[in-house]
Every structure is written in structure tokens, then in C-alpha cells.
Amino acid sequence: MGSRSHYAAVGQGADQVREFGVYESDLQEMAAWLHAQHITTVAMESTSTYWQSQFTVLQQAGFDVLLCNGKLTKNIKGRKTDVQDCQWIQRLHSLGLLTGSFLPDQATEELRTYCRHRTSLLETAAVTTQKMHKYLRLLNLRLDVVVRDVTGQTGMAIIEAVCQGETDPERLACFRHGNCRKSAQEIARALHGNGRRDLLFALTQELELYKVLQNKIASCDAAIEQLLREQVGVDERKRELKTDPKPYKRVNKNAPQQMDLNQLAFQYFGGVDLLQIEGVSHSTVLTLMSELGAEGIRKFPTAKQFCNWLKLCPNTKVSGGRVLSSHIPKGSNRIKIALRQAANAIGNLKETHLSDFFKRVGFRKGRQAAVSATARKLAVIIWKMLTQLMPYNPPSQYLFLDEKRKLKLVQRIKKNIAKLDLKPEELGFATA
């Protein structure tokens, strides 16, 4: 698959390979040629986005299409041409040595397009925010020192006033919100700028661009909400599902603000409440909805296969009875990234089942290994909840000590006190 031409092989002979263009008529011609050769199944390499149009045409033509990772179709060193590549893929597929990649259904793919575009807008807005930081610093307006977030309510009000020509620090400090930790006097001290026109012009441009991006993100959120309501509205049973509100779940500023994602996700997954899991945020659930879909996780028969697809399992390499390596393989799966971010947030919690697990692993192997282990544990929990339609019910043995363990702990403390030859009162313990 290429940007200008596609190659197809039905055998290893030179006359069994043909080159086709990339226009719609060329793609239809390839499908007709494969039908004429009595082909029923096709294997193709996933190359950038060039494969998507041909994949759709072949599926609509009735072929059993297998999309393969490029790592599985690498040829031997020294043989690299388009003709030899397509013949090599044909040979591997005829021998049954190729496995297909995970592909969501059409509805999930549409949702994934909206969510990935939204992520791209957020990344562009983050770059714009960094440039605003830069020009404020060059203007000697140290707003980043006195305000934690320059794009918050206080920061945006002050930046807009600066762009409109306000230079008095006292007046700029009056835009301080009541919840701001710094006083108006301290904010005024940080806003004595140098008034350079070129930097002020650049700051104004970046502010306008930031506002445009925020409007685009809001429009994208509205499109996502409409699509989710359409998908949920098809099933009458899902429409009647209701879940409890979760005011303790903090909504990040980059998460969709207008839609009730708690209710929509509960209906989307058929009554499974993933937000009950500690550390799982609204953005994590939205990533699962867009990348996996409502029924996509059922394509993995076991939780081990799901974790292996996420590349959260050790890639053990053994030679001569000796383990050479057991590192987790590299990969940029978006669900893996979301689960690792959730695991990192779990590491900052206190007295929960998953945070206790995180701390036990982190004590032995470090925080990096704890993040990977907790992300894998989250993947197993999510797989069981979605496939078995069961609620999140963490065990309590890590949260509270039972009476037997309490008794053993008290006996150990008394034994240590006896060794020191000190009275319990001297150590601050009660006599009981």
C-alpha cells in the first residue's frame, strides 16, 4: 500500500502481481481482478492511512480482509521492493502465519475520529498556552508566578486586559478572582511590564488563537455528545439505565464540560459503571469508549490476551534455559497511555485497594514498575467488568486488619517493648 500505487499478488509468479492506482476506480478494479482470480481472503499491511480506503472497498466487495502489523510482514534483509513485499505477504498469508489487527466497528470508528481530533485540538491549545507564557515572561509580566494556571479565570481576565492596552498593575490586579491564593498587592507587584509593542502584538495573536481553539473544542464536544446519544438511543434498555452522580470525581478542565459523561458512559457500556474504579477519570472512560467501543473488548477471549494487546505484559525472551529479557514491549496504544495515567493518579491516593497494591509494588521495584503493574491490573478489572457485566467490588483485606492480625500486631509490639525494658506509658501507648 502506497500513496501513489498499490501492489497485489495472488501467487509467486511474475505474472501474478499487478499494480493499481489509488483512485476509486482503481480500487474497484483491484477488487474485480481479485474476484476473477477466485480469491476469498486478502492480507494487507497497515501502512499509514493508505490502507483504509482499500480496506473498505475490499470488505464491501465480500472479501475476508486481514489487516496485519508491519512488524509481522518484514522480509529478509536485502530484499526490498514493492513487488517482493506483496509476494512475501501473500506467501505468509497462504501459510497461515499472519494475524489480524484489532479493528473497531463503524460506529466506534466514527466516535474515535471525533475524539482523536479533539485530542489534536487540545495539543494545539497547549502549544498556544506555552507561547502565551513565553510572551508574558518577555513582557516582564510574571503572571505565571502568582497564578497557578494562566488560562484560568484570573489569568484570562488579566491577559485580555493587557491585550486591550491596560498597563496599570493595580487595575490589572482588580481582575483577581476571590479564590485566588495570592493577594491583590502581590499580583500587582508581578505585573510591572516593559510595554514592548512587538511582544504585545504576538501575545494578542496567541490569545485570539487560543479562544478559537476553545470554541472548536466545544463544538467537538457537542458532536461527541450527539453521537453518543444516538448510539445509546438505539437500544431501549440502555436508555432506561440510570447511575448515581459522582461529585467526588473531579472533572479535569480538558475533559468534556457540557455533557454528563458519567450517565452516558453508564448507558453506553450497558450498565457497567467504570467510574467507580478509583483513579479512572472521565478522560480515561472517553478513551475506552472511542478506542475500544461497547463490544470491542469481547474480541479478546481472556484478560491475558487483552493485556497482551495493550502491551502491558512482560515480553519474556528465553534462550538456553536462561531468561534474557522480560521487559514490557514498547507501544503507543492510546488505551495503554490512558491506563498508565490512571495508574499514576492511583499512586497518589490513600487507603484504597489499588493504591495499596501500587505502594507494595513500588516499595519493591520502584514507581515506574508500579505504574505498569497497576495499569495491567486496571486492564484486567475493566475486562472482567465489561465482559461479565459485573460491578466494581474491591476486596477489603488491604483496607482493614482483621482481629487475628490485630492481635498478632499487638503481641509483637509488647514483645519489642519488653526487650527495651520500658513501660508502655513512656512510649505513648495505652496500658490496654
Secondary structure by P-SEA (a helix, b strand, c coil): ccccbbbbbcccccccbbbbcccaaaaaaaaaaaaaacccbbbbccccccaaaaaaaaaaaccbbbbbcccccccccccccaaaaaaaaaaaaaaccccccccccaaaaaaaaaaaaaaaaaaaaaaaaaaaaaaaaaacccccccccccccaaaaaaaaaaaacccccccccccccccccccaaaaaaaccccccaaaaaaaaaaaaaaaaaaaaaaaaaaaaaaaaaaaaaaccccccbbbbbccccccccccccccaaaaaaaaaaccccccccccccaaaaaaaaaacccccccccccaaaaaaaacccccccccccccccccccccccaaaaaaaaaaaaaaaccccaaaaaaaaaaacccaaaaaaaaaaaaaaaaaaaaaacccbbbbcccccccaaaaaaaaaaaaaaaaaacccccccccccc
